[in-house]
């Protein structure tokens, strides 16, 4: 009862709005249908032969610009978890169950422990875990980043590959043999991070790896 009162009080002070057109909505986190339709764009991303050797397919739920870029930025750099309501609603509407019906578990790309401690969370987990558990998928924090890495956006393509090499391991005790994995992250640019994570999962016995990101600037 208290939570219902608190939500009503918040809605009175800060009326829920669509994150794109700012029209009033019934509940916090809701999009207007027109804006959601314009933003939702589940699509396959092109991958090279090296990535294809460890990842079956890579998909993005939308483009990394406009409102999605703003929501991701507010979460990652301003620690504004209020953007998660919109992100979760977006994913539930955009990702159909049958698209990933063959997977056994969802695995997030991890942050290095010091960076996660400073930020307070791993954005890949906050973005995708709600969707994963709502749809009934097993959530596995199977990977660990064992050393700090430079921000990828500061590096050229070849430097990004070197930056990620040897940065990830499978956590002790995780059993991945034969599992079909959906590897998730917030954004994709060159794909170096996903490729390195997938290679580690494959080496640990994963049968198949698909990848999914919230947004990408790749066509």
Secondary structure, DSSP 8 states (H G I E B T S, - for coil): -HHHHHHHHHHHHS--B-TTT--B-SSTT---HHHHHHH---EE----HHHHTT-SEEEEEEESSHHHHHHHHHHHHH--TTHHHHHHHHHHHH--GGGGTT-SEEEE---BHHHHHHHSS-HHHHHHHHHHHHTT-EEE--EEE-S----GGGS-HHHHHHHHTT-EEE-TT---TT-EEEEEEEEESS-HHHHHHHHHHHHTT-SEEEEEEEEES--
